Amino acid sequence: MIKNHITGIILAGGKSSRMGTDKGFLKLKDKRFIEYSIEALKPLVANILIISDDANYDIFGFTRVDDLIKNSGPVAGIYSGLKASKTKFNLVLSCDIPLIKTDVLKRLIDAVDTTSEVVQIESEGKSMPLIALYKKSTAPTFKHALLNNERRLRIVLKSLKTKNVVLGTKEHKSTVNINTPNELKTIENAHNS
């Protein structure tokens, strides 16, 4: 599959209650979390959309898309990104996975087939719908869910054809998402050792 058919969508939603700040701007080794997402996506996609109502993200020079439906979490973020995307395939990534690697994302692209609408990473037995490839054609399913007040991404995915790409043990750490100051400390310590 060629790069021109893929858009990168980074979900950089609002403030994290557990972190007490916007996670995309947190730093690991002097680099903001969202910059790790951008770097991992760049080699694989034609362009990148940042889904956030926060104009501070404009400093990265990518198109920023406001959430079409406010305060509705990742379901609204993915919907907003898919609506704004001009490509059939979309790599969706949340901005709180600073160890993510391009080769993990490439495995999603390599796993695309004619029937699956969503291809997601599975790490340590858990599916990860925020490290996943979504077809643009799934947008109406997201809209329908939002109109029916369904905010749970896993429930929305039940009505789509999904496929999991299972990661090996060595790759698990690249999918760790950071939700609390404590988790950030742990990852910093591991990075410095």
URHU-V852870 format. One record per pair of residues at least 24 apart in sequence whose C-alpha atoms are under 8 Angstrom apart, sorted by the first residue. I is the first residue (numbers start at 1). J is the second residue. D is the distance in Angstrom with one decimal. If there is no record, write none. Layout:
BEGIN
<<I | J | D> <I | J | D>>
END
This chain:
BEGIN
<<1 | 109 | 7.3> <1 | 110 | 8.0> <3 | 44 | 5.6> <3 | 45 | 4.9> <3 | 46 | 5.4> <4 | 45 | 6.6> <4 | 46 | 4.8> <4 | 87 | 7.7> <5 | 45 | 7.6> <5 | 46 | 7.1> <5 | 87 | 5.2> <5 | 88 | 6.0> <5 | 89 | 6.1> <6 | 44 | 7.4> <6 | 45 | 5.0> <6 | 46 | 5.9> <6 | 47 | 7.6> <6 | 87 | 5.7> <6 | 88 | 6.7> <6 | 89 | 4.8> <6 | 90 | 5.3> <6 | 91 | 7.0> <7 | 45 | 5.2> <7 | 46 | 5.8> <7 | 47 | 5.3> <7 | 48 | 5.8> <7 | 49 | 7.4> <7 | 85 | 6.6> <7 | 86 | 7.6> <7 | 87 | 6.2> <7 | 89 | 6.5> <7 | 90 | 4.8> <7 | 91 | 6.2> <8 | 41 | 6.2> <8 | 42 | 7.9> <8 | 45 | 5.9> <8 | 46 | 7.7> <8 | 47 | 6.2> <8 | 48 | 4.5> <8 | 49 | 6.1> <8 | 90 | 5.7> <8 | 91 | 4.8> <8 | 92 | 6.2> <8 | 93 | 7.7> <9 | 48 | 5.8> <9 | 49 | 4.9> <9 | 50 | 6.0> <9 | 51 | 7.1> <9 | 78 | 7.8> <9 | 81 | 6.1> <9 | 90 | 6.6> <9 | 91 | 5.9> <9 | 92 | 4.7> <9 | 93 | 6.3> <10 | 34 | 8.0> <10 | 37 | 7.3> <10 | 38 | 7.9> <10 | 48 | 7.4> <10 | 49 | 6.3> <10 | 50 | 4.9> <10 | 51 | 6.1> <10 | 92 | 6.0> <10 | 93 | 5.0> <10 | 94 | 5.6> <10 | 95 | 6.2> <11 | 50 | 6.3> <11 | 51 | 5.0> <11 | 52 | 7.0> <11 | 74 | 7.2> <11 | 77 | 6.1> <11 | 78 | 7.4> <11 | 92 | 7.3> <11 | 93 | 6.2> <11 | 94 | 4.6> <11 | 95 | 5.9> <12 | 50 | 6.5> <12 | 51 | 5.6> <12 | 52 | 5.3> <12 | 94 | 6.5> <12 | 95 | 5.4> <13 | 51 | 6.7> <13 | 52 | 5.2> <13 | 53 | 7.5> <13 | 73 | 7.3> <13 | 74 | 7.8> <13 | 77 | 7.4> <14 | 52 | 6.9> <14 | 53 | 7.4> <14 | 54 | 7.5> <16 | 179 | 7.6> <18 | 179 | 6.3> <18 | 180 | 5.5> <19 | 179 | 6.0> <19 | 180 | 4.8> <19 | 181 | 5.9> <23 | 95 | 6.9> <23 | 96 | 6.1> <24 | 95 | 5.3> <24 | 96 | 6.4> <28 | 98 | 7.6> <28 | 188 | 6.6> <29 | 188 | 7.7> <33 | 95 | 6.2> <33 | 96 | 6.2> <33 | 97 | 7.1> <33 | 98 | 5.1> <34 | 95 | 5.1> <34 | 96 | 7.3> <34 | 98 | 7.4> <36 | 97 | 7.9> <36 | 98 | 5.3> <36 | 99 | 7.1> <36 | 100 | 7.1> <37 | 93 | 7.2> <37 | 94 | 7.9> <37 | 95 | 6.2> <37 | 97 | 7.2> <37 | 98 | 6.6> <37 | 100 | 6.8> <39 | 102 | 7.7> <40 | 100 | 6.5> <40 | 101 | 5.2> <40 | 102 | 4.3> <40 | 105 | 7.6> <41 | 91 | 7.8> <41 | 102 | 6.2> <41 | 105 | 7.4> <43 | 102 | 7.4> <44 | 102 | 7.7> <44 | 106 | 7.2> <49 | 81 | 6.9> <49 | 85 | 7.9> <50 | 81 | 8.0> <51 | 77 | 6.2> <51 | 80 | 7.2> <51 | 81 | 6.5> <52 | 77 | 8.0> <69 | 146 | 8.0> <72 | 146 | 7.9> <72 | 151 | 6.0> <73 | 151 | 6.7> <74 | 151 | 7.8> <74 | 153 | 6.8> <75 | 142 | 6.5> <75 | 146 | 7.4> <75 | 151 | 5.9> <75 | 152 | 6.9> <75 | 153 | 5.6> <75 | 156 | 7.9> <76 | 142 | 7.4> <76 | 146 | 7.0> <76 | 151 | 7.8> <78 | 142 | 7.8> <79 | 139 | 5.7> <79 | 142 | 5.6> <79 | 143 | 6.6> <82 | 136 | 5.4> <82 | 138 | 8.0> <82 | 139 | 5.9> <83 | 136 | 7.6> <83 | 139 | 6.6> <85 | 136 | 7.4> <87 | 136 | 6.9> <88 | 135 | 5.6> <88 | 136 | 5.1> <88 | 137 | 7.3> <89 | 133 | 6.7> <89 | 134 | 6.0> <89 | 135 | 4.7> <89 | 136 | 6.1> <90 | 133 | 5.4> <90 | 134 | 5.2> <90 | 135 | 6.1> <90 | 136 | 6.9> <91 | 131 | 7.5> <91 | 132 | 5.8> <91 | 133 | 4.4> <91 | 134 | 6.4> <92 | 130 | 6.0> <92 | 131 | 5.9> <92 | 132 | 5.4> <92 | 133 | 6.0> <92 | 134 | 7.1> <93 | 130 | 5.1> <93 | 131 | 4.9> <93 | 132 | 6.8> <94 | 130 | 5.6> <94 | 131 | 7.1> <96 | 177 | 5.3> <96 | 178 | 5.5> <96 | 179 | 7.5> <97 | 174 | 7.4> <97 | 175 | 6.1> <97 | 176 | 5.8> <97 | 177 | 4.5> <97 | 178 | 6.5> <98 | 174 | 7.7> <98 | 176 | 7.8> <98 | 177 | 7.4> <99 | 173 | 7.1> <99 | 174 | 4.6> <99 | 175 | 6.6> <99 | 176 | 7.1> <100 | 174 | 4.6> <100 | 175 | 5.8> <101 | 174 | 6.5> <104 | 171 | 7.8> <105 | 131 | 7.5> <105 | 132 | 7.8> <107 | 165 | 7.3> <108 | 132 | 6.8> <108 | 133 | 6.3> <108 | 165 | 6.7> <109 | 133 | 7.2> <111 | 165 | 7.2> <115 | 161 | 7.2> <116 | 161 | 5.1> <116 | 162 | 5.5> <116 | 163 | 6.2> <117 | 160 | 6.3> <117 | 161 | 5.2> <117 | 162 | 6.0> <118 | 160 | 7.2> <118 | 161 | 6.4> <118 | 162 | 4.7> <118 | 163 | 6.3> <119 | 162 | 5.7> <119 | 163 | 4.8> <119 | 164 | 5.8> <119 | 165 | 7.1> <120 | 162 | 7.3> <120 | 163 | 6.3> <120 | 164 | 5.0> <120 | 165 | 6.1> <121 | 164 | 5.6> <121 | 165 | 4.9> <121 | 166 | 6.1> <121 | 167 | 7.1> <122 | 164 | 5.8> <122 | 165 | 5.7> <122 | 166 | 4.7> <122 | 167 | 6.1> <123 | 166 | 6.2> <123 | 167 | 5.5> <123 | 168 | 7.8> <123 | 172 | 5.8> <123 | 175 | 7.3> <124 | 167 | 7.8> <124 | 169 | 7.7> <124 | 172 | 6.8> <127 | 164 | 7.0> <129 | 153 | 7.7> <129 | 154 | 7.7> <131 | 175 | 8.0>>
END
